[in-house]
Amino acid sequence: MRIALSQLTTGPDPGKNLRLIEEWAQRAADAGARVVVFPEASMACFGTPLAALAEPLHGPWADGVREIARATGTVIVAGMFTPADGGKVTNTLLATGPGVETSYDKIHLYDAFGYRESDTVAAGSRTTVMDVDGVRLGLATCYDVRFPELFRAHADAGAAATLLAASWGAGPGKLDQWELLVRARALDATLWLAAVDQADPGTAPGDAPTGIGYSRIVGPDGTVRHALDAEPDLLVADLDIDEVTTVRKKTSVLANRRPEVWQ
C-alpha cells in the first residue's frame, strides 16, 4: 500500500488550510498514493480559539475534505475539531475517501508539559480501525503515542498499520521522545507506524503544541524506514503488509502476552 505523509504547517484559518489540503493531496495522488495522512489540527492550528471554528463531521469543512478525496481518488485522514458539550470541542481525525467514511476522537488528552488540552477538548472513548483495499489501518492522535495499549488494540483488531497524526509540542528533549515513542509503538504492537507531524512553524503562539516536523514511517520491527526533517515536505512510501506477518512470527510479543496476570 502506498501512503503519503503531508508534513505541512497549518494556520488559524480553516479555509486557507483546506486549500493547503487540496494542494498536498493532489501532489500525493500524482505520486500514486492511495492514503494521504495530514497532521492533527489540520483544520486550524493550536493556539486558535477552537470552539468558535469547530464544525460537525458533516459540516462544510469536512465536506470540503470529502470533495478533495473524491477528486483525487485518495483516502484522506486529517485532524479537525468538532463541537462537544460544555463549550468544548473534540479533537477528531476525519478519514474519508472512496469506500471509506469514519472518524476517531482523540482518547488521551495532552495534559502535560504545562499544557492542558482537557480545558478546551473533550476526550474520545473508542478506538477506530478502517479497511482500505483489504488492509486494516488504525487511527491515533499525537499524545496517544505514549499509551501502548491503544496500538496493541489496533493490532488485536487486525490492523497492519497505525496512522498517527500529530501536532507535537516543542521543548527540551521532545524530539528524542517523539523518535523513541513512534519506534516503540511500532515494535510493541508489531505493525507499521506512519507518524505525521506538523512542520516546525518557527514560532509558536505561547505554549501551544504546533509541531516540530520529523515525520516517520517505522516498520513493524521498530526500524525507521523513511523520515523527514523539520520543514514542510511530502513523504510517499510503500508499506509491505506481508512483513507484518513475518515479524509477528519472529517477534511474538502479541502472542506471548499474559493479560491474566494484570487483571
BELPEKA-V934709 format. One record per helix or strand of 3 or more residues. SS is the DSSP state (h for helix, s for strand). FROM is the first residue (numbers start at 0). LEN is the number of residues. If there is no record, write none. Layout:
SS/FROM/LEN, SS/FROM/LEN
//
This chain:
s/1/6, h/13/17, s/34/4, h/59/13, s/74/9, h/84/3, s/88/9, s/99/6, h/116/3, s/128/4, s/134/7, h/141/5, h/147/9, s/160/6, h/173/16, s/191/6, s/215/3, s/223/4, s/232/6, h/241/9, h/258/4
//
